[in-house]
Amino acid sequence: MEVYEKKTRLLPSSGPHTEGIRNYGAIDALHELRTQGFELEPFGVVRRTIRFSPKFRNVLHGPAYYLFMRGREDYTVDQMLYARAKQNGVKFHFGRTHDPLNADIVATGPPRDQFNILGAGYTFTEEGSHLEPDTVYALLDNGTAPGGYLVITPGIRFHSVYSVSWRELRFEKLLAMTEAAFEIPWIRAILGTSRWVSKINGRAYFVRDPIESAERRGSLLVGEAGGFQDAIAGFGFRYAVLTGALAARAIMDGQDYRGLLKGKFGDEFQRASDFRGWLNRATNEDFDKLVASMGSEITLEEYLRQRGSRAL
Ligand SMILES: Cc1cc2nc3c(=O)[nH]c(=O)nc-3n(C[C@H](O)[C@H](O)[C@H](O)COP(=O)(O)OP(=O)(O)OC[C@H]3O[C@@H](n4cnc5c(N)ncnc54)[C@H](O)[C@@H]3O)c2cc1C
């Protein structure tokens, strides 16, 4: 197997950061990935998710996210998967742009001129900050992340703080809105006296029915190249892994890729897109009502029972 990567070395396009695998499904999210051959262990588990809207706050208790690092260090998903693939005989060609029309599997990420989600923010040192290793914070506020949320996630040696927006797709503008939020007292308290490490500048791409367009002239589209991305909150990691595994299986076993995708995902992309429609129109009052409806504390089970496929 040959892999072509246009960057000269392995690095996430948005810069190093923490990623969470959302554990909201009927089966455990790590178990699901393991069944498809993804066996890496997370470096942490989030047991407290603290959500803010402009006026309300909720604490969700339970293992809501598994944490992985993206970046250059040996413990990142990027480097661990790379090392494993090399061990298994995969040949890598760095600094080589490949014609996507001439590949069995296309995993080229969000199309450069078609992205519809933007992330902007920073990584910051663990030193000087006040972030517990099992806690993530999210802020739903259109003044900080239009149509999206600001998130603070713990990492190894450095943490991440960034806004993800569906409505503000200009990086400098979104970064300025994110920076303005650093003056909010509870965010200021978490940042403490830590220092900035690097910028996060990431794009993402979702479509309503990625299964429909998952094959292009014999090439199988996986991950965000095919718009396999979570329209609700931008959790694309799971889709990148699962679609990659299903595409490989389709080729090796001579199975129908779109059939495999339909069997795995059903109508989850359409349901996510429907809720995205609501989120795009949501005002800060709507975000207040959403967070207030969860009360001050809630367990993961209660939350999922209450919100179903509209869980954020
Ligand atoms: C800031 C940020 C935070 C995120 N946080 C989370 C999170 O917490 N949880 C979660 O589930 N998801 C998260 N995501 C989303 C997740 O990272 C992506 O959905 C996932 O990495 C997409 O993987 P991919 O393989 O489709 O694309 P990519 O990771 O973008 O990989 C595509 C690769 O293809 C290369 N390439 C492009 N064109 C060519 C070509 N013609 N020839 C050769 N190579 C080419 C690119 O250089 C790139 O390396 C986040 C994304 C960002 C940007």
The ligand as an SDF file (V2000), in Angstrom:
LIG
                    3D

 53 58  0  0  0  0  0  0  0  0999 V2000
   -8.8790   22.5380   15.4170 C   0  0  0  0  0  0  0  0  0  0  0  0
   -9.5900   21.2340   15.2090 C   0  0  0  0  0  0  0  0  0  0  0  0
  -10.0590   20.5320   16.3190 C   0  0  0  0  0  0  0  0  0  0  0  0
  -10.7190   19.3100   16.1430 C   0  0  0  0  0  0  0  0  0  0  0  0
  -11.1470   18.6630   17.2440 N   0  0  0  0  0  0  0  0  0  0  0  0
  -11.8100   17.4860   17.0950 C   0  0  0  0  0  0  0  0  0  0  0  0
  -12.2420   16.7640   18.2360 C   0  0  0  0  0  0  0  0  0  0  0  0
  -12.0490   17.1780   19.3840 O   0  0  0  0  0  0  0  0  0  0  0  0
  -12.8900   15.5940   18.0280 N   0  0  0  0  0  0  0  0  0  0  0  0
  -13.1340   15.0900   16.7900 C   0  0  0  0  0  0  0  0  0  0  0  0
  -13.7460   14.0070   16.6580 O   0  0  0  0  0  0  0  0  0  0  0  0
  -12.7280   15.7520   15.6850 N   0  0  0  0  0  0  0  0  0  0  0  0
  -12.0650   16.9380   15.8110 C   0  0  0  0  0  0  0  0  0  0  0  0
  -11.6560   17.6140   14.7090 N   0  0  0  0  0  0  0  0  0  0  0  0
  -11.9670   17.0520   13.3830 C   0  0  0  0  0  0  0  0  0  0  0  0
  -10.9620   15.9660   12.9620 C   0  0  0  0  0  0  0  0  0  0  0  0
   -9.6530   16.3870   13.2300 O   0  0  0  0  0  0  0  0  0  0  0  0
  -11.1170   15.7580   11.4590 C   0  0  0  0  0  0  0  0  0  0  0  0
  -12.4720   15.4870   11.1580 O   0  0  0  0  0  0  0  0  0  0  0  0
  -10.2610   14.6210   10.9510 C   0  0  0  0  0  0  0  0  0  0  0  0
   -8.9000   14.7830   11.3200 O   0  0  0  0  0  0  0  0  0  0  0  0
  -10.3640   14.5810    9.4250 C   0  0  0  0  0  0  0  0  0  0  0  0
   -9.4600   13.6490    8.9410 O   0  0  0  0  0  0  0  0  0  0  0  0
   -9.2120   13.5040    7.3710 P   0  0  0  0  0  0  0  0  0  0  0  0
   -8.2740   12.3720    7.2290 O   0  0  0  0  0  0  0  0  0  0  0  0
  -10.5260   13.4770    6.6640 O   0  0  0  0  0  0  0  0  0  0  0  0
   -8.5210   14.8570    6.9110 O   0  0  0  0  0  0  0  0  0  0  0  0
   -7.1530   15.5410    7.3310 P   0  0  0  0  0  0  0  0  0  0  0  0
   -6.7950   15.1850    8.7420 O   0  0  0  0  0  0  0  0  0  0  0  0
   -7.3270   16.9780    6.9780 O   0  0  0  0  0  0  0  0  0  0  0  0
   -6.0450   14.8670    6.4000 O   0  0  0  0  0  0  0  0  0  0  0  0
   -5.9910   15.1000    5.0300 C   0  0  0  0  0  0  0  0  0  0  0  0
   -4.5360   15.0540    4.5920 C   0  0  0  0  0  0  0  0  0  0  0  0
   -4.4810   14.9760    3.1590 O   0  0  0  0  0  0  0  0  0  0  0  0
   -3.4090   15.7860    2.7050 C   0  0  0  0  0  0  0  0  0  0  0  0
   -3.7180   16.1130    1.2960 N   0  0  0  0  0  0  0  0  0  0  0  0
   -4.6770   16.9640    0.8260 C   0  0  0  0  0  0  0  0  0  0  0  0
   -4.7170   16.9500   -0.5160 N   0  0  0  0  0  0  0  0  0  0  0  0
   -3.7610   16.0710   -0.9170 C   0  0  0  0  0  0  0  0  0  0  0  0
   -3.3260   15.5820   -2.1970 C   0  0  0  0  0  0  0  0  0  0  0  0
   -3.9140   15.9830   -3.3380 N   0  0  0  0  0  0  0  0  0  0  0  0
   -2.3170   14.6950   -2.2390 N   0  0  0  0  0  0  0  0  0  0  0  0
   -1.7220   14.2320   -1.0920 C   0  0  0  0  0  0  0  0  0  0  0  0
   -2.1140   14.6470    0.1480 N   0  0  0  0  0  0  0  0  0  0  0  0
   -3.1070   15.5420    0.2280 C   0  0  0  0  0  0  0  0  0  0  0  0
   -3.4080   16.9630    3.6630 C   0  0  0  0  0  0  0  0  0  0  0  0
   -2.1350   17.5840    3.6720 O   0  0  0  0  0  0  0  0  0  0  0  0
   -3.7590   16.3060    4.9960 C   0  0  0  0  0  0  0  0  0  0  0  0
   -2.6110   15.9060    5.7100 O   0  0  0  0  0  0  0  0  0  0  0  0
  -10.9690   18.8130   14.8600 C   0  0  0  0  0  0  0  0  0  0  0  0
  -10.5100   19.5060   13.7360 C   0  0  0  0  0  0  0  0  0  0  0  0
   -9.8330   20.7060   13.9120 C   0  0  0  0  0  0  0  0  0  0  0  0
   -9.3460   21.4260   12.6870 C   0  0  0  0  0  0  0  0  0  0  0  0
  1  2  1  0
  2  3  1  0
  2 52  2  0
  3  4  2  0
  4  5  1  0
  4 50  1  0
  5  6  2  0
  6  7  1  0
  6 13  1  0
  7  8  2  0
  7  9  1  0
  9 10  1  0
 10 11  2  0
 10 12  1  0
 12 13  2  0
 13 14  1  0
 14 15  1  0
 14 50  1  0
 15 16  1  0
 16 17  1  0
 16 18  1  0
 18 19  1  0
 18 20  1  0
 20 21  1  0
 20 22  1  0
 22 23  1  0
 23 24  1  0
 24 25  2  0
 24 26  1  0
 24 27  1  0
 27 28  1  0
 28 29  2  0
 28 30  1  0
 28 31  1  0
 31 32  1  0
 32 33  1  0
 33 34  1  0
 33 48  1  0
 34 35  1  0
 35 36  1  0
 35 46  1  0
 36 37  1  0
 36 45  1  0
 37 38  2  0
 38 39  1  0
 39 40  1  0
 39 45  2  0
 40 41  1  0
 40 42  2  0
 42 43  1  0
 43 44  2  0
 44 45  1  0
 46 47  1  0
 46 48  1  0
 48 49  1  0
 50 51  2  0
 51 52  1  0
 52 53  1  0
M  END
$$$$
